[in-house]
Amino acid sequence: MKEATNTRADAILQAVRTLDSGAFLADLQRRVAFRTESQNPAQSQTLHAYLTDEIAPLLATMGFASRVVPNAVCKTAPFLIAERIEGAELPTVLTYGHGDVVRGYDEQWRSGLKPWEIVVDGDRWYGRGTADNKGQHSVNFAALAAVLDARNGKLGYNIKVIFETGEEISSPGLNEVCAAESDALASDVFLASDGPRVSAERPTLFLGSRGGVPFDLVVDLREGAHHSGNWGGVLRNPAVVLSHAIASLVDRNGRIMVDGLRPPAITDAVREALADIELGRDDSSPEIDPTWGEPGLTPTERVIGWNALEVLAFKSGNADAPVNAIPPVAKAVCQLRFVVGTDWEHLREHLETHFAGLGFNEVQVKVSPGTPATRLELDNPWVIWALGSMRETTGKKPALLPNLGGTVPNDVFAGTLGLPTLWIPHSYPACNQHAPNEHLLGSVAREALAVMAGIWWDLGESASSLAATHSDGR
């Protein structure tokens, strides 16, 4: 490719200046003002407008051709597919973002804050979507624009974009559209941003995510409640039965007791990657319970390298207005977060076999669709390259997470599209994601603009050789 007039340092400086000048904040303010609540069907037109009135015009300024693709699974959550092709012989990067957010919960925000208007308070930029995901894709696009300018409009590689508006409702239709559009989305590597860094001060790369599968446990013993004075002592209480059943799954210290729900042993490579990562470093992080979870593991290994079985809700009777009656039904809403290698697709069979062996024949198991766990190999050449780029830009050792503790739709990109997947998050653990008072840290955004400018620049130098390595390894 033609030699760029400017340098890598120039591109990074130009990206950072978008924040220092106020231009980045103005762009993000405009995007936050779109009330893109995918959990609220009444906002379907706003979700569509975010793609057509905000993202497509932004991409057009960088030479992308865009089209909106209907969602056959969820009509209220359309997709946008865009591409910027410099040459058929060049390597191609696929990037991703989501324009939807969770509900605003306007009345629950701290006095003086509004979910649909950014309020800057010191280093914190408050507003719904500032952390998840509008702030993150705004960083990536602003950095890309800076690199395009510094490279005189020629990156030396192609870029494709898949943008969704239903991530906060579990990405309905994403797998289907990627399968149907697999030729249009064909690429050499996937690179995107979502989720938190391990801490505000440490740049992070993660390579996949833990999977997640929700399930309900129900004990339904009879029609109607019965007076606890007249019948207490002779009627089986479903809440008591279900409590004991749950206690048989996880001991009092959080250790999973069902072999089929436990993952393979943590590998040496994963242990090494996690050795210098400490959870809970941010001031507003919750205090970690040091003895909770799998014994013999560090807190980081428990969250990133192991499985967790959680009870998200438990209901029997009416705790807000109890009556003197034995309830007829008890229900627990549960979730298994799991890493690669877990036999999660047989979750129901594992639970039913376990309960039958202990005589809990009253417990009904109802499993909902889950999301697979994914993890790119830690020694993949793309991983080594990305860590080197981030280190060169920041002077810091990036944190390498084999997978995120939470769940992103990485299985679609790694599985359906068959791509090596790199995620560089621009948020931090205490950002109040999904909660009132969600915020982005200005300092993290500034460093993230530099990191991503370095990444986009370095792809122009290395993408061809890396793509050839990946192709040879298939």
C-alpha positions as CSV (number, residue, x, y, z in Angstrom):
1,M,0.0,0.0,0.0
2,K,1.0,3.6,-0.5
3,E,3.1,5.0,2.3
4,A,1.1,7.1,4.7
5,T,2.1,10.7,5.1
6,N,1.4,10.6,8.9
7,T,2.6,8.2,11.5
8,R,1.0,5.9,14.0
9,A,1.5,8.5,16.7
10,D,-0.2,11.1,14.6
11,A,-3.3,8.9,14.2
12,I,-3.4,8.2,17.9
13,L,-3.1,11.9,18.7
14,Q,-5.9,12.8,16.3
15,A,-8.2,10.2,17.8
16,V,-7.6,11.5,21.4
17,R,-8.2,15.0,20.2
18,T,-11.8,14.1,19.4
19,L,-12.3,13.7,23.1
20,D,-10.2,16.7,24.2
21,S,-12.1,19.0,21.7
22,G,-15.5,18.0,22.9
23,A,-16.5,16.4,19.5
24,F,-16.6,12.9,20.9
25,L,-18.9,14.0,23.8
26,A,-21.2,15.8,21.3
27,D,-21.5,12.7,19.2
28,L,-22.2,10.4,22.1
29,Q,-24.7,12.9,23.5
30,R,-26.7,12.7,20.3
31,R,-26.6,8.9,20.3
32,V,-27.6,8.6,24.0
33,A,-30.7,10.8,23.2
34,F,-32.1,8.0,21.1
35,R,-34.3,6.0,23.5
36,T,-33.4,2.7,22.0
37,E,-34.9,0.4,24.7
38,S,-35.2,-3.0,23.0
39,Q,-37.1,-4.3,26.0
40,N,-39.9,-1.8,25.1
41,P,-41.7,-2.7,21.9
42,A,-43.0,0.9,21.7
43,Q,-39.4,2.0,20.8
44,S,-39.1,-0.1,17.6
45,Q,-39.2,3.0,15.4
46,T,-36.4,4.5,17.5
47,L,-34.3,1.4,17.1
48,H,-34.7,1.6,13.3
49,A,-33.9,5.3,13.3
50,Y,-30.7,4.7,15.2
51,L,-29.5,2.6,12.3
52,T,-30.8,4.8,9.5
53,D,-30.3,8.3,11.0
54,E,-27.2,7.8,13.1
55,I,-25.0,4.8,12.3
56,A,-25.5,4.6,8.5
57,P,-24.7,8.3,7.9
58,L,-21.7,8.0,10.2
59,L,-20.4,5.0,8.3
60,A,-21.1,6.8,5.0
61,T,-18.6,9.5,5.9
62,M,-15.9,6.8,6.1
63,G,-16.8,5.3,2.7
64,F,-19.1,2.4,3.9
65,A,-22.1,1.2,1.9
66,S,-24.9,0.2,4.4
67,R,-28.2,-1.6,4.2
68,V,-30.8,-2.3,6.9
69,V,-31.7,-6.0,7.1
70,P,-35.1,-7.0,8.7
71,N,-35.1,-9.4,11.6
72,A,-37.1,-12.4,10.7
73,V,-37.1,-13.6,14.4
74,C,-37.9,-10.2,16.1
75,K,-39.4,-7.6,13.8
76,T,-38.8,-4.8,16.3
77,A,-35.0,-5.3,16.3
78,P,-33.5,-4.8,12.8
79,F,-29.9,-5.2,11.7
80,L,-27.5,-3.0,9.7
81,I,-24.8,-4.6,7.5
82,A,-22.1,-2.3,6.0
83,E,-18.9,-2.8,4.2
84,R,-15.9,-0.7,3.1
85,I,-14.0,-2.6,0.4
86,E,-10.6,-1.4,-0.7
87,G,-9.6,-4.5,-2.6
88,A,-10.8,-8.1,-3.1
89,E,-7.3,-9.3,-2.5
90,L,-7.0,-7.6,0.9
91,P,-7.8,-9.1,4.3
92,T,-11.1,-8.2,5.9
93,V,-12.1,-7.3,9.4
94,L,-15.6,-7.8,10.8
95,T,-16.7,-5.4,13.6
96,Y,-19.9,-5.3,15.6
97,G,-21.9,-3.1,17.9
98,H,-25.4,-2.9,19.3
99,G,-27.5,0.2,19.4
100,D,-30.1,-0.9,21.9
101,V,-30.0,-0.4,25.6
102,V,-31.9,-1.7,28.6
103,R,-34.9,0.3,29.9
104,G,-34.0,3.8,31.2
105,Y,-35.7,3.5,34.6
106,D,-35.8,7.3,34.5
107,E,-37.2,7.8,38.0
108,Q,-34.5,5.6,39.7
109,W,-31.5,7.7,38.7
110,R,-29.7,9.9,41.2
111,S,-31.1,13.5,41.5
112,G,-29.7,15.6,38.7
113,L,-29.1,12.7,36.3
114,K,-31.2,11.7,33.3
115,P,-30.8,8.5,31.3
116,W,-31.3,10.2,27.9
117,E,-29.0,13.1,28.5
118,I,-25.3,12.9,29.3
119,V,-24.3,14.6,32.6
120,V,-20.6,14.9,33.1
121,D,-19.6,14.8,36.8
122,G,-15.8,14.7,37.1
123,D,-14.5,11.7,35.3
124,R,-18.0,10.1,35.0
125,W,-20.2,10.6,32.0
126,Y,-23.7,9.5,33.1
127,G,-26.3,8.3,30.6
128,R,-28.0,5.2,29.4
129,G,-25.8,3.4,26.9
130,T,-22.6,5.4,27.7
131,A,-21.0,2.1,28.8
132,D,-23.2,-0.4,27.0
133,N,-22.8,-0.1,24.1
134,K,-23.0,3.4,22.5
135,G,-19.9,4.7,24.2
136,Q,-17.9,1.7,23.1
137,H,-18.9,1.6,19.4
138,S,-18.5,5.4,19.4
139,V,-14.9,5.0,20.5
140,N,-14.2,2.4,17.8
141,F,-15.7,4.5,15.0
142,A,-14.0,7.7,16.1
143,A,-10.7,6.0,16.2
144,L,-11.3,4.4,12.8
145,A,-12.1,7.9,11.3
146,A,-8.8,9.2,12.7
147,V,-6.8,6.4,11.2
148,L,-8.5,6.8,7.9
149,D,-7.6,10.4,7.8
150,A,-4.0,9.7,8.9
151,R,-3.6,7.0,6.2
152,N,-4.9,9.3,3.5
153,G,-8.2,7.3,3.1
154,K,-6.5,4.0,2.6
155,L,-6.4,1.4,5.4
156,G,-4.8,-1.5,3.5
157,Y,-7.7,-3.8,4.5
158,N,-11.4,-4.1,4.2
159,I,-14.0,-3.6,7.0
160,K,-17.4,-5.1,7.4
161,V,-19.9,-4.1,10.1
162,I,-22.8,-6.1,11.6
163,F,-24.9,-3.9,13.9
164,E,-27.9,-5.2,15.9
165,T,-30.6,-3.6,18.0
166,G,-31.6,-6.6,20.1
167,E,-28.6,-7.5,22.2
168,E,-30.3,-6.6,25.4
169,I,-33.1,-9.1,24.7
170,S,-30.6,-11.9,24.0
171,S,-29.9,-11.1,20.3
172,P,-32.9,-12.7,18.7
173,G,-32.2,-13.3,15.0
174,L,-28.5,-12.6,15.1
175,N,-27.5,-16.1,14.4
176,E,-30.0,-16.5,11.7
177,V,-29.0,-13.3,9.9
178,C,-25.3,-14.1,10.1
179,A,-26.0,-17.6,8.7
180,A,-28.1,-16.1,5.9
181,E,-25.5,-13.4,5.2
182,S,-22.4,-15.5,5.7
183,D,-21.0,-14.6,2.3
184,A,-21.6,-10.9,2.8
185,L,-20.0,-11.1,6.2
186,A,-17.1,-13.3,5.2
187,S,-13.9,-12.0,7.0
188,D,-10.6,-13.0,8.4
189,V,-11.0,-11.8,12.0
190,F,-13.7,-10.4,14.3
191,L,-12.9,-7.4,16.4
192,A,-15.3,-5.5,18.6
193,S,-15.9,-3.9,22.0
194,D,-18.4,-4.7,24.7
195,G,-18.3,-5.6,28.4
196,P,-15.9,-4.2,31.0
197,R,-12.2,-4.1,31.4
198,V,-10.8,-6.0,34.4
199,S,-10.3,-2.6,36.0
200,A,-10.5,1.0,35.0
201,E,-6.8,1.4,34.7
202,R,-5.9,-1.7,32.8
203,P,-6.6,-2.3,29.1
204,T,-8.1,-5.7,28.5
205,L,-8.5,-8.2,25.7
206,F,-10.9,-11.1,26.0
207,L,-11.4,-13.9,23.5
208,G,-14.9,-15.2,24.1
209,S,-17.4,-15.5,26.9
210,R,-18.9,-17.9,29.4
211,G,-22.1,-19.4,28.2
212,G,-25.3,-19.0,30.1
213,V,-28.4,-21.2,30.4
214,P,-31.5,-20.2,32.4
215,F,-33.7,-22.8,34.1
216,D,-36.6,-23.0,36.5
217,L,-37.2,-25.4,39.3
218,V,-40.8,-25.8,40.3
219,V,-42.5,-27.7,43.1
220,D,-46.3,-27.7,42.5
221,L,-48.0,-29.9,45.1
222,R,-51.7,-29.1,45.2
223,E,-54.5,-26.7,44.4
224,G,-54.7,-23.6,46.6
225,A,-53.1,-22.7,50.0
226,H,-54.2,-24.3,53.2
227,H,-54.3,-22.9,56.8
228,S,-51.0,-23.4,58.5
229,G,-52.7,-24.0,61.9
230,N,-55.2,-26.6,60.7
231,W,-52.8,-28.4,58.3
232,G,-49.3,-27.5,59.3
233,G,-47.3,-30.6,60.1
234,V,-49.1,-32.9,57.7
235,L,-48.9,-31.1,54.4
236,R,-45.6,-31.0,52.6
237,N,-44.4,-27.4,52.1
238,P,-43.2,-26.8,48.6
239,A,-40.9,-24.0,49.7
240,V,-39.1,-26.3,52.1
241,V,-38.8,-29.0,49.6
242,L,-37.4,-26.7,46.9
243,S,-35.0,-25.1,49.4
244,H,-33.5,-28.5,50.2
245,A,-33.4,-29.4,46.5
246,I,-31.4,-26.3,45.7
247,A,-29.1,-26.9,48.7
248,S,-28.2,-30.3,47.1
249,L,-27.0,-28.5,44.0
250,V,-24.7,-25.9,45.6
251,D,-23.3,-26.3,49.1
252,R,-23.4,-23.5,51.7
253,N,-20.1,-22.1,50.3
254,G,-21.2,-21.9,46.7
255,R,-19.5,-25.1,45.4
256,I,-21.4,-26.9,42.7
257,M,-22.2,-30.4,43.8
258,V,-23.5,-32.0,40.6
259,D,-20.6,-33.5,38.6
260,G,-22.3,-32.9,35.3
261,L,-22.6,-29.2,35.9
262,R,-18.9,-28.8,36.7
263,P,-16.3,-27.8,34.0
264,P,-13.0,-29.5,33.1
265,A,-10.0,-28.6,35.2
266,I,-8.5,-25.1,34.5
267,T,-5.6,-25.5,32.1
268,D,-2.1,-24.1,32.9
269,A,-2.4,-21.6,30.0
270,V,-5.6,-20.1,31.5
271,R,-4.1,-20.1,35.0
272,E,-1.1,-18.2,33.7
273,A,-3.2,-15.6,31.9
274,L,-5.3,-15.0,35.0
275,A,-2.4,-15.0,37.5
276,D,-2.0,-11.2,37.6
277,I,-5.6,-10.2,37.3
278,E,-7.3,-9.1,40.4
279,L,-11.1,-8.7,40.6
280,G,-12.8,-5.9,42.6
281,R,-10.1,-3.2,42.3
282,D,-12.5,-0.3,41.6
283,D,-13.8,1.7,44.6
284,S,-17.5,0.9,44.0
285,S,-17.0,-2.8,43.3
286,P,-18.8,-5.1,45.8
287,E,-16.7,-6.8,48.5
288,I,-15.7,-10.2,47.4
289,D,-16.6,-13.2,49.6
290,P,-13.2,-14.9,49.8
291,T,-14.6,-18.4,50.8
292,W,-17.5,-18.5,48.3
293,G,-17.2,-20.7,45.2
294,E,-15.0,-23.5,44.2
295,P,-12.2,-24.1,46.8
296,G,-8.6,-24.0,45.6
297,L,-9.3,-21.3,43.0
298,T,-8.5,-17.6,43.1
299,P,-11.5,-15.2,42.8
300,T,-10.5,-14.4,39.2
301,E,-10.4,-18.1,38.3
302,R,-13.8,-18.7,39.8
303,V,-15.4,-16.0,37.6
304,I,-13.4,-16.5,34.4
305,G,-12.3,-20.1,34.4
306,W,-15.1,-21.9,36.3
307,N,-18.8,-22.4,36.4
308,A,-21.4,-20.7,38.7
309,L,-24.9,-21.8,39.5
310,E,-27.0,-19.0,40.7
311,V,-30.5,-18.6,42.1
312,L,-31.8,-15.4,40.6
313,A,-35.3,-15.4,42.2
314,F,-37.3,-17.5,44.5
315,K,-41.1,-17.3,45.0
316,S,-43.5,-19.1,47.3
317,G,-46.5,-17.4,48.8
318,N,-46.4,-13.6,49.1
319,A,-43.5,-12.3,51.2
320,D,-44.8,-8.7,51.0
321,A,-48.2,-9.7,52.5
322,P,-47.9,-13.2,54.0
323,V,-50.9,-15.1,55.3
324,N,-51.1,-18.1,57.7
325,A,-51.3,-20.6,54.9
326,I,-49.1,-23.3,53.4
327,P,-48.4,-22.3,49.8
328,P,-49.2,-24.8,47.1
329,V,-46.3,-23.9,44.8
330,A,-42.6,-22.8,45.0
331,K,-40.5,-21.7,42.1
332,A,-36.9,-20.8,41.7
333,V,-35.4,-19.0,38.7
334,C,-31.8,-20.2,38.2
335,Q,-28.9,-19.8,35.9
336,L,-25.8,-21.8,35.0
337,R,-22.8,-19.7,33.8
338,F,-20.3,-22.0,32.3
339,V,-17.0,-22.2,30.5
340,V,-15.9,-24.2,27.4
341,G,-16.0,-27.9,28.0
342,T,-19.1,-28.0,30.2
343,D,-21.8,-30.5,29.2
344,W,-24.5,-27.8,29.4
345,E,-26.7,-29.2,26.6
346,H,-27.6,-32.0,28.9
347,L,-28.4,-29.8,31.9
348,R,-32.0,-31.1,32.3
349,E,-30.8,-34.7,32.3
350,H,-28.1,-34.0,34.9
351,L,-30.6,-32.2,37.2
352,E,-33.3,-34.8,36.9
353,T,-30.9,-37.6,37.5
354,H,-29.5,-35.8,40.5
355,F,-32.9,-35.1,42.0
356,A,-34.2,-38.6,41.4
357,G,-31.2,-40.0,43.2
358,L,-32.0,-37.9,46.3
359,G,-35.7,-38.6,46.2
360,F,-36.7,-35.1,45.1
361,N,-39.3,-36.4,42.7
362,E,-41.5,-33.4,43.2
363,V,-39.0,-31.0,41.5
364,Q,-39.9,-30.1,37.9
365,V,-37.0,-28.9,35.8
366,K,-37.7,-26.5,32.9
367,V,-34.7,-25.4,30.9
368,S,-34.8,-22.4,28.5
369,P,-32.5,-22.0,25.4
370,G,-28.9,-21.1,26.4
371,T,-25.9,-19.5,24.8
372,P,-22.7,-21.6,24.2
373,A,-19.4,-20.7,25.8
374,T,-16.6,-19.7,23.5
375,R,-12.8,-19.2,23.8
376,L,-10.2,-18.5,21.2
377,E,-6.8,-20.2,21.8
378,L,-4.6,-18.0,23.9
379,D,-1.6,-18.5,21.7
380,N,-3.5,-17.6,18.4
381,P,-1.3,-15.2,16.3
382,W,-4.2,-12.6,16.3
383,V,-4.1,-12.6,20.2
384,I,-0.3,-12.1,20.3
385,W,-0.6,-9.3,17.8
386,A,-3.5,-7.5,19.6
387,L,-1.7,-7.6,22.9
388,G,1.4,-6.2,21.3
389,S,-0.5,-3.3,19.8
390,M,-2.2,-2.4,23.0
391,R,1.1,-2.6,24.9
392,E,2.8,-0.3,22.4
393,T,0.1,2.3,22.6
394,T,-0.4,2.4,26.4
395,G,3.0,1.2,27.8
396,K,0.9,-1.1,30.0
397,K,0.7,-4.9,30.1
398,P,-2.9,-5.6,28.9
399,A,-5.0,-8.1,30.8
400,L,-5.7,-11.2,28.8
401,L,-9.1,-12.9,29.6
402,P,-9.6,-16.2,28.0
403,N,-13.3,-15.4,28.2
404,L,-15.5,-12.8,29.7
405,G,-17.3,-13.8,32.9
406,G,-20.6,-12.6,31.4
407,T,-22.1,-13.5,28.1
408,V,-21.9,-11.8,24.7
409,P,-23.1,-13.4,21.4
410,N,-19.6,-14.5,20.5
411,D,-20.8,-18.0,19.6
412,V,-22.4,-16.5,16.4
413,F,-19.1,-15.0,15.3
414,A,-16.8,-17.8,16.4
415,G,-19.2,-20.6,15.5
416,T,-21.6,-19.6,12.7
417,L,-19.1,-17.4,10.9
418,G,-16.0,-19.3,12.0
419,L,-13.8,-16.3,12.9
420,P,-11.1,-15.8,15.5
421,T,-12.7,-13.3,17.9
422,L,-11.0,-10.4,19.7
423,W,-12.9,-8.2,22.1
424,I,-11.4,-5.0,23.5
425,P,-13.8,-3.5,26.1
426,H,-13.9,0.2,27.0
427,S,-16.0,0.1,30.1
428,Y,-15.1,-0.9,33.7
429,P,-16.7,-3.2,36.3
430,A,-18.4,-0.5,38.4
431,C,-20.1,1.3,35.5
432,N,-23.6,0.5,36.6
433,Q,-24.3,-1.3,33.4
434,H,-28.0,-2.1,33.1
435,A,-28.7,-0.2,36.3
436,P,-29.6,3.4,37.2
437,N,-26.7,5.8,37.0
438,E,-24.9,4.0,34.2
439,H,-21.7,5.8,33.2
440,L,-18.6,5.9,31.1
441,L,-15.2,7.1,32.5
442,G,-13.8,9.9,30.5
443,S,-10.3,8.7,31.3
444,V,-11.0,5.2,30.0
445,A,-12.6,6.6,26.9
446,R,-9.5,8.7,26.2
447,E,-7.2,5.8,26.6
448,A,-9.6,3.6,24.6
449,L,-9.5,6.0,21.6
450,A,-5.7,5.7,21.6
451,V,-5.8,1.9,21.9
452,M,-8.3,1.5,19.0
453,A,-6.4,4.0,16.8
454,G,-3.3,1.9,17.4
455,I,-5.3,-1.3,16.6
456,W,-6.8,0.1,13.4
457,W,-3.4,1.5,12.3
458,D,-1.5,-1.8,13.0
459,L,-4.0,-3.8,11.1
460,G,-2.8,-2.0,8.0
461,E,0.7,-3.3,8.7
462,S,-0.1,-6.8,9.9
463,A,-3.5,-8.0,8.7
464,S,-2.3,-9.7,5.5
465,S,0.3,-11.8,7.2
466,L,-2.1,-12.7,10.1
467,A,-4.9,-13.6,7.8
468,A,-2.6,-15.9,5.9
469,T,-1.6,-17.6,9.2
470,H,-5.2,-18.1,10.1
471,S,-6.0,-19.4,6.6
472,D,-3.1,-21.9,6.8
473,G,-4.3,-23.1,10.2
474,R,-7.8,-24.0,9.1
